[in-house]
Amino acid sequence: MNSPASRRVRTIAWGAIPVVLTGALVSLDHIPGTDVSLTVPYAAEGPGPTVDTLGEVDGTQVVDVQAPKTYDTDGHLNMTTVSVRTNMTLAQALGRWMMTDDTIVPIDTVIPQNMSDKEVEESNKQAFTQSESAATVAAMDYLHLPVKITIAEVLDEGAAQGTLKKDDVITAVDGKEVSEPGEVQDVIKQKSPGDKVTLTVQRGGKEQEEEIELGENPHQKGQAMLGIAMLSVPQDDIKVKYNLQDIGGPSAGMMFTLAVIDKLNEEDLTGGKFVAGTGTIQEDGKVGPIGGIQHKIAAAHEAGAELFLAPKDNCSEAAASDHGDMPIAEVSTLDEAVSTMKDFADGKEIKTCQ
């Protein structure tokens, strides 16, 4: 009796003849001369690039920290990603499924049906910006350093357009002092489209109040929207900049936070080890779940990571993945991530995903 492996090889071999003959057709994403699409409603997810947040990309620091005192780092703190392929023909999708370890998923899990490719890209960029901001807040909080809120972008046709400006510093909302973007968002969430909000901002060294009538979130009816992108930046003379292009979403948050801490903290977080990981980060240091963890673990293992930090809520799937002898640690907070790395470097037992 033939094994499943041999049957698959035979199917591919016999199928090679018609694929070769119709190669020009299967590579097309629409019928020539028409707008009729030949693509399937599925996407392929696989291991993406893994980047050392303590290192450089194209000669630029991935996490650039400027401060009166920074410290040299050792080891690696690699963020991991998932590659996504869309607009595939049936033949291309089958090829990814048979010839790679990619996961084939419904397209609407990658691109929501009510959003265009451009809107998804913009949403991912905003999520990435918010992730950077949360990473800075969490790192500064861990190091007991103060932060302030700056406006990174005023959205076109948003409620704040013409009133607020890029680089404004928000100090209060409706008379209540704020220091983190989440505090501003909490106030806006309690309001409805058409309600007014008063922001106290610093601009050009002067403080002023601006009253704004809130708009509506185009993707969630009835939800108020201010129409700005905010960043948390350290007070005083510390500056943090994240320099990664063409990567979206919030899943690098924890690794960004650890990189900032490592560069501003005399103690070496990694102990010289190659650590990789993934997970969102909240301003209070909580680590949240992400998607595609099996592909991120595969990429980290292939890159030579000695330890992988995984969000607690992803642990079941993570433990079931192929990770060789690379331990996968369970973390739910920033403090746990830091203590896990220290224990691992010291040769102590760590809590792993089961």
VEXTI-37485 format. One record per residue (C-alpha): residue number from 0; residue in one letter; x, y, z. Coordinates in nm, 4 decimals, padded with zeros to 6 digits. Example, Ala and Ser with C-alpha at 12.3 -4.5 7.8 and 13.67 -1.06 7.14 Angstrom:
residues 2
<node pos="0" code="A" u="01.2300" v="-00.4500" w="00.7800"/>
<node pos="1" code="S" u="01.3670" v="-00.1060" w="00.7140"/>
This chain:
residues 354
<node pos="0" code="M" u="00.0000" v="00.0000" w="00.0000"/>
<node pos="1" code="N" u="00.1325" v="00.3424" w="-00.0880"/>
<node pos="2" code="S" u="00.2013" v="00.5849" w="00.1965"/>
<node pos="3" code="P" u="00.0261" v="00.9241" w="00.2013"/>
<node pos="4" code="A" u="00.3602" v="01.0841" w="00.1180"/>
<node pos="5" code="S" u="00.4088" v="00.8719" w="-00.1923"/>
<node pos="6" code="R" u="00.0511" v="00.9359" w="-00.3051"/>
<node pos="7" code="R" u="00.1038" v="01.3089" w="-00.2716"/>
<node pos="8" code="V" u="00.4277" v="01.2944" w="-00.4753"/>
<node pos="9" code="R" u="00.2518" v="01.0921" w="-00.7447"/>
<node pos="10" code="T" u="-00.0386" v="01.3372" w="-00.7599"/>
<node pos="11" code="I" u="00.2006" v="01.6270" w="-00.8036"/>
<node pos="12" code="A" u="00.4014" v="01.4425" w="-01.0704"/>
<node pos="13" code="W" u="00.0978" v="01.3496" w="-01.2778"/>
<node pos="14" code="G" u="-00.0484" v="01.6947" w="-01.2328"/>
<node pos="15" code="A" u="00.2663" v="01.8601" w="-01.3611"/>
<node pos="16" code="I" u="00.1707" v="01.8038" w="-01.7250"/>
<node pos="17" code="P" u="-00.1523" v="02.0072" w="-01.7322"/>
<node pos="18" code="V" u="00.0029" v="02.2711" w="-01.5045"/>
<node pos="19" code="V" u="00.2880" v="02.3226" w="-01.7488"/>
<node pos="20" code="L" u="00.0513" v="02.3366" w="-02.0449"/>
<node pos="21" code="T" u="-00.1764" v="02.5901" w="-01.8777"/>
<node pos="22" code="G" u="00.0903" v="02.7812" w="-01.6875"/>
<node pos="23" code="A" u="-00.0009" v="03.1113" w="-01.8485"/>
<node pos="24" code="L" u="-00.3637" v="03.0712" w="-01.7448"/>
<node pos="25" code="V" u="-00.3185" v="02.9744" w="-01.3803"/>
<node pos="26" code="S" u="-00.0908" v="03.2729" w="-01.3176"/>
<node pos="27" code="L" u="-00.3558" v="03.5188" w="-01.4326"/>
<node pos="28" code="D" u="-00.5714" v="03.6840" w="-01.1668"/>
<node pos="29" code="H" u="-00.8521" v="03.7714" w="-01.4100"/>
<node pos="30" code="I" u="-00.9906" v="03.6638" w="-01.7474"/>
<node pos="31" code="P" u="-00.8057" v="03.8616" w="-02.0166"/>
<node pos="32" code="G" u="-01.0124" v="04.1495" w="-02.1505"/>
<node pos="33" code="T" u="-01.2609" v="04.1346" w="-01.8637"/>
<node pos="34" code="D" u="-01.2939" v="04.2316" w="-01.4983"/>
<node pos="35" code="V" u="-01.3832" v="03.8736" w="-01.4010"/>
<node pos="36" code="S" u="-01.1521" v="03.7666" w="-01.1168"/>
<node pos="37" code="L" u="-00.9879" v="03.4239" w="-01.1113"/>
<node pos="38" code="T" u="-00.8620" v="03.4587" w="-00.7556"/>
<node pos="39" code="V" u="-00.9912" v="03.2515" w="-00.4639"/>
<node pos="40" code="P" u="-01.1285" v="03.3956" w="-00.1363"/>
<node pos="41" code="Y" u="-00.8361" v="03.2601" w="00.0660"/>
<node pos="42" code="A" u="-00.4997" v="03.3841" w="00.1916"/>
<node pos="43" code="A" u="-00.1793" v="03.1952" w="00.2699"/>
<node pos="44" code="E" u="-00.0015" v="03.2653" w="00.5987"/>
<node pos="45" code="G" u="00.3558" v="03.1576" w="00.6585"/>
<node pos="46" code="P" u="00.6727" v="03.2512" w="00.8505"/>
<node pos="47" code="G" u="00.7751" v="03.6118" w="00.7942"/>
<node pos="48" code="P" u="01.0977" v="03.8028" w="00.8641"/>
<node pos="49" code="T" u="01.2390" v="03.8087" w="01.2163"/>
<node pos="50" code="V" u="01.4178" v="04.1285" w="01.3198"/>
<node pos="51" code="D" u="01.6498" v="04.1954" w="01.6143"/>
<node pos="52" code="T" u="01.5026" v="04.4982" w="01.7929"/>
<node pos="53" code="L" u="01.8453" v="04.5585" w="01.9490"/>
<node pos="54" code="G" u="02.0128" v="04.5698" w="01.6073"/>
<node pos="55" code="E" u="02.0064" v="04.7665" w="01.2846"/>
<node pos="56" code="V" u="01.8204" v="04.7523" w="00.9539"/>
<node pos="57" code="D" u="01.9903" v="04.9212" w="00.6569"/>
<node pos="58" code="G" u="02.2320" v="05.0956" w="00.8918"/>
<node pos="59" code="T" u="01.9596" v="05.2393" w="01.1170"/>
<node pos="60" code="Q" u="01.8797" v="05.1287" w="01.4707"/>
<node pos="61" code="V" u="01.5495" v="04.9374" w="01.4768"/>
<node pos="62" code="V" u="01.4751" v="05.0952" w="01.8159"/>
<node pos="63" code="D" u="01.6668" v="05.4207" w="01.8384"/>
<node pos="64" code="V" u="01.6919" v="05.5503" w="02.1954"/>
<node pos="65" code="Q" u="01.8538" v="05.8893" w="02.2538"/>
<node pos="66" code="A" u="01.9154" v="05.9768" w="02.6178"/>
<node pos="67" code="P" u="02.1840" v="06.1300" w="02.8417"/>
<node pos="68" code="K" u="02.2791" v="05.7765" w="02.9397"/>
<node pos="69" code="T" u="02.2244" v="05.4594" w="02.7365"/>
<node pos="70" code="Y" u="02.3837" v="05.1182" w="02.7734"/>
<node pos="71" code="D" u="02.5390" v="04.8691" w="02.5324"/>
<node pos="72" code="T" u="02.3290" v="04.5589" w="02.4778"/>
<node pos="73" code="D" u="02.4200" v="04.1952" w="02.4283"/>
<node pos="74" code="G" u="02.2300" v="03.9017" w="02.2830"/>
<node pos="75" code="H" u="01.9172" v="03.9349" w="02.0662"/>
<node pos="76" code="L" u="01.5565" v="04.0434" w="02.1176"/>
<node pos="77" code="N" u="01.3944" v="03.9367" w="01.7922"/>
<node pos="78" code="M" u="01.0425" v="04.0354" w="01.6940"/>
<node pos="79" code="T" u="00.8685" v="03.7866" w="01.4645"/>
<node pos="80" code="T" u="00.6178" v="03.8321" w="01.1827"/>
<node pos="81" code="V" u="00.3763" v="03.6432" w="00.9590"/>
<node pos="82" code="S" u="00.3900" v="03.6717" w="00.5811"/>
<node pos="83" code="V" u="00.0504" v="03.6932" w="00.4103"/>
<node pos="84" code="R" u="-00.0218" v="03.6202" w="00.0443"/>
<node pos="85" code="T" u="-00.3531" v="03.7240" w="-00.1119"/>
<node pos="86" code="N" u="-00.4987" v="03.7498" w="-00.4638"/>
<node pos="87" code="M" u="-00.4034" v="03.3900" w="-00.5375"/>
<node pos="88" code="T" u="-00.5464" v="03.1760" w="-00.8141"/>
<node pos="89" code="L" u="-00.6749" v="02.8290" w="-00.7260"/>
<node pos="90" code="A" u="-00.3539" v="02.6729" w="-00.8588"/>
<node pos="91" code="Q" u="-00.1380" v="02.9096" w="-00.6551"/>
<node pos="92" code="A" u="-00.3366" v="02.8411" w="-00.3371"/>
<node pos="93" code="L" u="-00.3111" v="02.4656" w="-00.3898"/>
<node pos="94" code="G" u="00.0605" v="02.5038" w="-00.4553"/>
<node pos="95" code="R" u="00.1125" v="02.6853" w="-00.1245"/>
<node pos="96" code="W" u="-00.0896" v="02.4188" w="00.0572"/>
<node pos="97" code="M" u="00.0941" v="02.1210" w="-00.0979"/>
<node pos="98" code="M" u="00.4488" v="02.2508" w="-00.1244"/>
<node pos="99" code="T" u="00.4896" v="02.4735" w="00.1843"/>
<node pos="100" code="D" u="00.3928" v="02.4846" w="00.5518"/>
<node pos="101" code="D" u="00.1658" v="02.7825" w="00.4897"/>
<node pos="102" code="T" u="-00.1782" v="02.7914" w="00.6480"/>
<node pos="103" code="I" u="-00.4661" v="02.8604" w="00.4085"/>
<node pos="104" code="V" u="-00.7277" v="03.0820" w="00.5750"/>
<node pos="105" code="P" u="-01.0459" v="03.2598" w="00.4571"/>
<node pos="106" code="I" u="-00.9594" v="03.5990" w="00.3106"/>
<node pos="107" code="D" u="-01.1941" v="03.7829" w="00.5467"/>
<node pos="108" code="T" u="-00.9748" v="03.6813" w="00.8420"/>
<node pos="109" code="V" u="-00.6997" v="03.8919" w="00.6831"/>
<node pos="110" code="I" u="-00.9013" v="04.1595" w="00.5010"/>
<node pos="111" code="P" u="-01.2409" v="04.2308" w="00.6615"/>
<node pos="112" code="Q" u="-01.5211" v="04.2281" w="00.4042"/>
<node pos="113" code="N" u="-01.6207" v="04.5873" w="00.4793"/>
<node pos="114" code="M" u="-01.2672" v="04.7207" w="00.4241"/>
<node pos="115" code="S" u="-01.0574" v="04.7702" w="00.1113"/>
<node pos="116" code="D" u="-00.6915" v="04.6662" w="00.0843"/>
<node pos="117" code="K" u="-00.5932" v="05.0305" w="00.1310"/>
<node pos="118" code="E" u="-00.8114" v="05.0681" w="00.4411"/>
<node pos="119" code="V" u="-00.6638" v="04.7504" w="00.5900"/>
<node pos="120" code="E" u="-00.3131" v="04.8809" w="00.5219"/>
<node pos="121" code="E" u="-00.3984" v="05.2123" w="00.6884"/>
<node pos="122" code="S" u="-00.5565" v="05.0320" w="00.9841"/>
<node pos="123" code="N" u="-00.2443" v="04.8168" w="01.0270"/>
<node pos="124" code="K" u="-00.0229" v="05.1257" w="01.0175"/>
<node pos="125" code="Q" u="-00.2331" v="05.2937" w="01.2851"/>
<node pos="126" code="A" u="-00.2222" v="04.9780" w="01.4976"/>
<node pos="127" code="F" u="00.1564" v="04.9699" w="01.4584"/>
<node pos="128" code="T" u="00.1827" v="05.3360" w="01.5635"/>
<node pos="129" code="Q" u="-00.0368" v="05.2738" w="01.8668"/>
<node pos="130" code="S" u="00.1751" v="04.9690" w="01.9502"/>
<node pos="131" code="E" u="00.4912" v="05.1816" w="01.9403"/>
<node pos="132" code="S" u="00.3271" v="05.4373" w="02.1688"/>
<node pos="133" code="A" u="00.2138" v="05.1700" w="02.4165"/>
<node pos="134" code="A" u="00.5636" v="05.0193" w="02.4093"/>
<node pos="135" code="T" u="00.7159" v="05.3539" w="02.5045"/>
<node pos="136" code="V" u="00.4645" v="05.4091" w="02.7859"/>
<node pos="137" code="A" u="00.5153" v="05.0576" w="02.9239"/>
<node pos="138" code="A" u="00.8948" v="05.0930" w="02.9120"/>
<node pos="139" code="M" u="00.8936" v="05.4351" w="03.0777"/>
<node pos="140" code="D" u="00.6542" v="05.3079" w="03.3450"/>
<node pos="141" code="Y" u="00.8804" v="05.0083" w="03.4120"/>
<node pos="142" code="L" u="01.1758" v="05.2463" w="03.4470"/>
<node pos="143" code="H" u="00.9708" v="05.4976" w="03.6517"/>
<node pos="144" code="L" u="01.0162" v="05.7769" w="03.3947"/>
<node pos="145" code="P" u="00.7404" v="06.0297" w="03.2990"/>
<node pos="146" code="V" u="00.5764" v="06.0542" w="02.9543"/>
<node pos="147" code="K" u="00.3636" v="06.3012" w="02.7588"/>
<node pos="148" code="I" u="00.1120" v="06.2743" w="02.4712"/>
<node pos="149" code="T" u="00.1945" v="06.4196" w="02.1308"/>
<node pos="150" code="I" u="-00.0159" v="06.4232" w="01.8149"/>
<node pos="151" code="A" u="00.1537" v="06.2164" w="01.5449"/>
<node pos="152" code="E" u="-00.1069" v="06.2851" w="01.2744"/>
<node pos="153" code="V" u="-00.4321" v="06.4731" w="01.2228"/>
<node pos="154" code="L" u="-00.6445" v="06.2591" w="00.9916"/>
<node pos="155" code="D" u="-00.7786" v="06.4116" w="00.6708"/>
<node pos="156" code="E" u="-01.1440" v="06.5133" w="00.7043"/>
<node pos="157" code="G" u="-01.1354" v="06.4101" w="01.0723"/>
<node pos="158" code="A" u="-01.3086" v="06.6071" w="01.3464"/>
<node pos="159" code="A" u="-00.9803" v="06.7623" w="01.4635"/>
<node pos="160" code="Q" u="-00.8698" v="06.8756" w="01.1172"/>
<node pos="161" code="G" u="-00.8015" v="07.2506" w="01.1164"/>
<node pos="162" code="T" u="-00.8044" v="07.2698" w="01.4976"/>
<node pos="163" code="L" u="-00.5290" v="07.0438" w="01.6274"/>
<node pos="164" code="K" u="-00.1838" v="07.0168" w="01.4721"/>
<node pos="165" code="K" u="00.0915" v="06.7581" w="01.4426"/>
<node pos="166" code="D" u="00.3311" v="06.7742" w="01.7414"/>
<node pos="167" code="D" u="00.0741" v="06.9378" w="01.9698"/>
<node pos="168" code="V" u="00.1154" v="06.8081" w="02.3255"/>
<node pos="169" code="I" u="-00.2153" v="06.7110" w="02.4912"/>
<node pos="170" code="T" u="-00.2131" v="06.7854" w="02.8633"/>
<node pos="171" code="A" u="-00.5844" v="06.7653" w="02.9561"/>
<node pos="172" code="V" u="-00.9235" v="06.6493" w="02.8239"/>
<node pos="173" code="D" u="-01.2363" v="06.8252" w="02.9509"/>
<node pos="174" code="G" u="-01.0241" v="06.9752" w="03.2258"/>
<node pos="175" code="K" u="-00.8800" v="06.6427" w="03.3457"/>
<node pos="176" code="E" u="-00.5032" v="06.6032" w="03.3227"/>
<node pos="177" code="V" u="-00.3816" v="06.3172" w="03.1003"/>
<node pos="178" code="S" u="-00.0405" v="06.1685" w="03.0319"/>
<node pos="179" code="E" u="-00.1148" v="05.8579" w="02.8218"/>
<node pos="180" code="P" u="-00.3100" v="05.8133" w="02.4939"/>
<node pos="181" code="G" u="-00.5340" v="05.5530" w="02.6573"/>
<node pos="182" code="E" u="-00.6648" v="05.8184" w="02.8955"/>
<node pos="183" code="V" u="-00.7698" v="06.0377" w="02.6015"/>
<node pos="184" code="Q" u="-00.9337" v="05.7412" w="02.4290"/>
<node pos="185" code="D" u="-01.1275" v="05.6507" w="02.7440"/>
<node pos="186" code="V" u="-01.2893" v="05.9966" w="02.7488"/>
<node pos="187" code="I" u="-01.3781" v="05.9831" w="02.3781"/>
<node pos="188" code="K" u="-01.5334" v="05.6350" w="02.4168"/>
<node pos="189" code="Q" u="-01.7824" v="05.7766" w="02.6682"/>
<node pos="190" code="K" u="-01.9095" v="06.0310" w="02.4153"/>
<node pos="191" code="S" u="-02.1232" v="06.0106" w="02.0999"/>
<node pos="192" code="P" u="-02.0757" v="06.1569" w="01.7516"/>
<node pos="193" code="G" u="-02.1745" v="06.5243" w="01.7646"/>
<node pos="194" code="D" u="-02.0705" v="06.5682" w="02.1280"/>
<node pos="195" code="K" u="-01.8072" v="06.8286" w="02.2048"/>
<node pos="196" code="V" u="-01.4756" v="06.7764" w="02.3802"/>
<node pos="197" code="T" u="-01.2260" v="07.0336" w="02.5083"/>
<node pos="198" code="L" u="-00.8554" v="06.9568" w="02.4752"/>
<node pos="199" code="T" u="-00.5800" v="07.1510" w="02.6477"/>
<node pos="200" code="V" u="-00.2707" v="07.1484" w="02.4296"/>
<node pos="201" code="Q" u="00.0773" v="07.2931" w="02.4340"/>
<node pos="202" code="R" u="00.1883" v="07.4441" w="02.1036"/>
<node pos="203" code="G" u="00.4995" v="07.6511" w="02.0476"/>
<node pos="204" code="G" u="00.5629" v="07.6764" w="02.4186"/>
<node pos="205" code="K" u="00.2144" v="07.8117" w="02.4934"/>
<node pos="206" code="E" u="-00.0877" v="07.6363" w="02.6422"/>
<node pos="207" code="Q" u="-00.4349" v="07.6766" w="02.4883"/>
<node pos="208" code="E" u="-00.7776" v="07.5114" w="02.4881"/>
<node pos="209" code="E" u="-00.9477" v="07.3794" w="02.1740"/>
<node pos="210" code="E" u="-01.3136" v="07.2707" w="02.1572"/>
<node pos="211" code="I" u="-01.3933" v="07.0039" w="01.8964"/>
<node pos="212" code="E" u="-01.7199" v="06.8480" w="01.7819"/>
<node pos="213" code="L" u="-01.6591" v="06.4739" w="01.7548"/>
<node pos="214" code="G" u="-01.7161" v="06.2827" w="01.4323"/>
<node pos="215" code="E" u="-01.8221" v="05.9211" w="01.3789"/>
<node pos="216" code="N" u="-01.5969" v="05.6223" w="01.3259"/>
<node pos="217" code="P" u="-01.6626" v="05.5145" w="00.9633"/>
<node pos="218" code="H" u="-01.6085" v="05.1491" w="01.0581"/>
<node pos="219" code="Q" u="-01.8262" v="05.1431" w="01.3710"/>
<node pos="220" code="K" u="-02.1570" v="05.3239" w="01.3630"/>
<node pos="221" code="G" u="-02.2358" v="05.5278" w="01.6734"/>
<node pos="222" code="Q" u="-01.8746" v="05.5387" w="01.7958"/>
<node pos="223" code="A" u="-01.7286" v="05.8858" w="01.8460"/>
<node pos="224" code="M" u="-01.4002" v="05.9679" w="01.6727"/>
<node pos="225" code="L" u="-01.1576" v="06.2549" w="01.7339"/>
<node pos="226" code="G" u="-00.9550" v="06.1899" w="01.4187"/>
<node pos="227" code="I" u="-00.5973" v="06.1980" w="01.5456"/>
<node pos="228" code="A" u="-00.3125" v="05.9520" w="01.5910"/>
<node pos="229" code="M" u="-00.1345" v="05.9930" w="01.9245"/>
<node pos="230" code="L" u="00.2082" v="05.8937" w="02.0501"/>
<node pos="231" code="S" u="00.3490" v="05.8746" w="02.3990"/>
<node pos="232" code="V" u="00.6951" v="06.0238" w="02.4194"/>
<node pos="233" code="P" u="00.9212" v="06.0492" w="02.7214"/>
<node pos="234" code="Q" u="00.9421" v="06.3778" w="02.9052"/>
<node pos="235" code="D" u="01.2709" v="06.5537" w="02.9651"/>
<node pos="236" code="D" u="01.5551" v="06.4662" w="02.7270"/>
<node pos="237" code="I" u="01.4796" v="06.1068" w="02.6270"/>
<node pos="238" code="K" u="01.3690" v="06.0292" w="02.2711"/>
<node pos="239" code="V" u="01.2550" v="05.6920" w="02.1343"/>
<node pos="240" code="K" u="01.2061" v="05.6234" w="01.7639"/>
<node pos="241" code="Y" u="01.1055" v="05.2975" w="01.5947"/>
<node pos="242" code="N" u="01.2488" v="05.2476" w="01.2463"/>
<node pos="243" code="L" u="01.0717" v="04.9628" w="01.0700"/>
<node pos="244" code="Q" u="00.8965" v="05.0006" w="00.7372"/>
<node pos="245" code="D" u="00.6341" v="04.7806" w="00.5691"/>
<node pos="246" code="I" u="00.5334" v="04.6065" w="00.8917"/>
<node pos="247" code="G" u="00.1887" v="04.6596" w="01.0387"/>
<node pos="248" code="G" u="-00.0186" v="04.5503" w="01.3334"/>
<node pos="249" code="P" u="00.0447" v="04.5524" w="01.7088"/>
<node pos="250" code="S" u="00.2168" v="04.2185" w="01.7681"/>
<node pos="251" code="A" u="00.5714" v="04.3583" w="01.8039"/>
<node pos="252" code="G" u="00.4731" v="04.5651" w="02.1071"/>
<node pos="253" code="M" u="00.6290" v="04.3499" w="02.3786"/>
<node pos="254" code="M" u="00.9612" v="04.3105" w="02.1979"/>
<node pos="255" code="F" u="00.9817" v="04.6861" w="02.1305"/>
<node pos="256" code="T" u="00.9218" v="04.7514" w="02.5000"/>
<node pos="257" code="L" u="01.1968" v="04.5108" w="02.6045"/>
<node pos="258" code="A" u="01.4422" v="04.6753" w="02.3622"/>
<node pos="259" code="V" u="01.3752" v="05.0234" w="02.5056"/>
<node pos="260" code="I" u="01.4218" v="04.8947" w="02.8598"/>
<node pos="261" code="D" u="01.7428" v="04.7118" w="02.7680"/>
<node pos="262" code="K" u="01.8960" v="05.0280" w="02.6200"/>
<node pos="263" code="L" u="01.8056" v="05.2453" w="02.9191"/>
<node pos="264" code="N" u="01.8795" v="04.9890" w="03.1893"/>
<node pos="265" code="E" u="02.2275" v="04.9063" w="03.3146"/>
<node pos="266" code="E" u="02.1335" v="04.5410" w="03.3652"/>
<node pos="267" code="D" u="02.1510" v="04.3282" w="03.0482"/>
<node pos="268" code="L" u="01.8052" v="04.1772" w="02.9971"/>
<node pos="269" code="T" u="01.9030" v="03.8870" w="02.7720"/>
<node pos="270" code="G" u="02.2156" v="03.7747" w="02.9538"/>
<node pos="271" code="G" u="02.3712" v="03.7378" w="02.6090"/>
<node pos="272" code="K" u="02.1059" v="03.4891" w="02.4931"/>
<node pos="273" code="F" u="01.9179" v="03.4866" w="02.1609"/>
<node pos="274" code="V" u="01.5608" v="03.5609" w="02.2665"/>
<node pos="275" code="A" u="01.2678" v="03.5915" w="02.0238"/>
<node pos="276" code="G" u="00.9024" v="03.6512" w="02.0905"/>
<node pos="277" code="T" u="00.5730" v="03.8136" w="02.0090"/>
<node pos="278" code="G" u="00.2788" v="03.9724" w="02.1844"/>
<node pos="279" code="T" u="00.0889" v="04.2977" w="02.2041"/>
<node pos="280" code="I" u="00.1661" v="04.5355" w="02.4884"/>
<node pos="281" code="Q" u="-00.0697" v="04.7571" w="02.6819"/>
<node pos="282" code="E" u="00.0355" v="05.0770" w="02.8507"/>
<node pos="283" code="D" u="00.0066" v="04.9038" w="03.1896"/>
<node pos="284" code="G" u="00.2473" v="04.6279" w="03.0796"/>
<node pos="285" code="K" u="-00.0053" v="04.3523" w="03.0061"/>
<node pos="286" code="V" u="00.0918" v="04.1197" w="02.7190"/>
<node pos="287" code="G" u="-00.1871" v="04.0221" w="02.4792"/>
<node pos="288" code="P" u="-00.2410" v="03.7415" w="02.2243"/>
<node pos="289" code="I" u="-00.1594" v="03.7576" w="01.8543"/>
<node pos="290" code="G" u="-00.2294" v="03.5562" w="01.5366"/>
<node pos="291" code="G" u="-00.0130" v="03.3115" w="01.3428"/>
<node pos="292" code="I" u="00.2052" v="03.2137" w="01.6361"/>
<node pos="293" code="Q" u="00.3028" v="02.8775" w="01.4874"/>
<node pos="294" code="H" u="00.4633" v="03.0579" w="01.1915"/>
<node pos="295" code="K" u="00.6417" v="03.3040" w="01.4199"/>
<node pos="296" code="I" u="00.7826" v="03.0192" w="01.6274"/>
<node pos="297" code="A" u="00.9006" v="02.8437" w="01.3094"/>
<node pos="298" code="A" u="01.0793" v="03.1608" w="01.1950"/>
<node pos="299" code="A" u="01.2443" v="03.2084" w="01.5359"/>
<node pos="300" code="H" u="01.3588" v="02.8455" w="01.5519"/>
<node pos="301" code="E" u="01.4999" v="02.8674" w="01.2006"/>
<node pos="302" code="A" u="01.6878" v="03.1864" w="01.2963"/>
<node pos="303" code="G" u="01.8531" v="03.0091" w="01.5912"/>
<node pos="304" code="A" u="01.6620" v="03.1542" w="01.8869"/>
<node pos="305" code="E" u="01.7387" v="02.9929" w="02.2237"/>
<node pos="306" code="L" u="01.4173" v="03.1100" w="02.3951"/>
<node pos="307" code="F" u="01.0752" v="03.2181" w="02.2683"/>
<node pos="308" code="L" u="00.8428" v="03.4446" w="02.4700"/>
<node pos="309" code="A" u="00.4752" v="03.3717" w="02.3956"/>
<node pos="310" code="P" u="00.1577" v="03.5366" w="02.5279"/>
<node pos="311" code="K" u="-00.0232" v="03.3179" w="02.7809"/>
<node pos="312" code="D" u="-00.3406" v="03.3123" w="02.5689"/>
<node pos="313" code="N" u="-00.1474" v="03.1657" w="02.2735"/>
<node pos="314" code="C" u="00.0238" v="02.8944" w="02.4774"/>
<node pos="315" code="S" u="-00.1838" v="02.5931" w="02.3727"/>
<node pos="316" code="E" u="-00.1236" v="02.6572" w="02.0031"/>
<node pos="317" code="A" u="00.2401" v="02.7489" w="02.0670"/>
<node pos="318" code="A" u="00.3145" v="02.4301" w="02.2580"/>
<node pos="319" code="A" u="00.1695" v="02.2215" w="01.9751"/>
<node pos="320" code="S" u="00.3979" v="02.3803" w="01.7156"/>
<node pos="321" code="D" u="00.7244" v="02.2320" w="01.5905"/>
<node pos="322" code="H" u="00.9919" v="02.4136" w="01.7932"/>
<node pos="323" code="G" u="01.2628" v="02.1539" w="01.8456"/>
<node pos="324" code="D" u="01.4505" v="02.2048" w="02.1720"/>
<node pos="325" code="M" u="01.3731" v="02.5802" w="02.1878"/>
<node pos="326" code="P" u="01.1691" v="02.6392" w="02.5056"/>
<node pos="327" code="I" u="00.8533" v="02.8489" w="02.4717"/>
<node pos="328" code="A" u="00.7946" v="03.0586" w="02.7824"/>
<node pos="329" code="E" u="00.4480" v="03.1670" w="02.8962"/>
<node pos="330" code="V" u="00.4245" v="03.5406" w="02.9755"/>
<node pos="331" code="S" u="00.1247" v="03.7608" w="03.0536"/>
<node pos="332" code="T" u="00.2985" v="04.0785" w="03.1738"/>
<node pos="333" code="L" u="00.6116" v="04.2773" w="03.1013"/>
<node pos="334" code="D" u="00.7477" v="04.1945" w="03.4460"/>
<node pos="335" code="E" u="00.7095" v="03.8227" w="03.3703"/>
<node pos="336" code="A" u="00.8930" v="03.8620" w="03.0392"/>
<node pos="337" code="V" u="01.1867" v="04.0354" w="03.2102"/>
<node pos="338" code="S" u="01.2078" v="03.7857" w="03.4968"/>
<node pos="339" code="T" u="01.1780" v="03.4896" w="03.2556"/>
<node pos="340" code="M" u="01.4755" v="03.6081" w="03.0509"/>
<node pos="341" code="K" u="01.6821" v="03.6599" w="03.3656"/>
<node pos="342" code="D" u="01.5966" v="03.3141" w="03.4987"/>
<node pos="343" code="F" u="01.6740" v="03.1543" w="03.1625"/>
<node pos="344" code="A" u="02.0123" v="03.3288" w="03.1413"/>
<node pos="345" code="D" u="02.0898" v="03.2139" w="03.4973"/>
<node pos="346" code="G" u="02.0017" v="02.8541" w="03.4134"/>
<node pos="347" code="K" u="01.6954" v="02.8492" w="03.6375"/>
<node pos="348" code="E" u="01.3644" v="02.6772" w="03.5611"/>
<node pos="349" code="I" u="01.1114" v="02.8861" w="03.3677"/>
<node pos="350" code="K" u="00.7356" v="02.8525" w="03.3149"/>
<node pos="351" code="T" u="00.6794" v="02.7078" w="02.9689"/>
<node pos="352" code="C" u="00.3680" v="02.6715" w="02.7539"/>
<node pos="353" code="Q" u="00.1849" v="02.3436" w="02.7985"/>
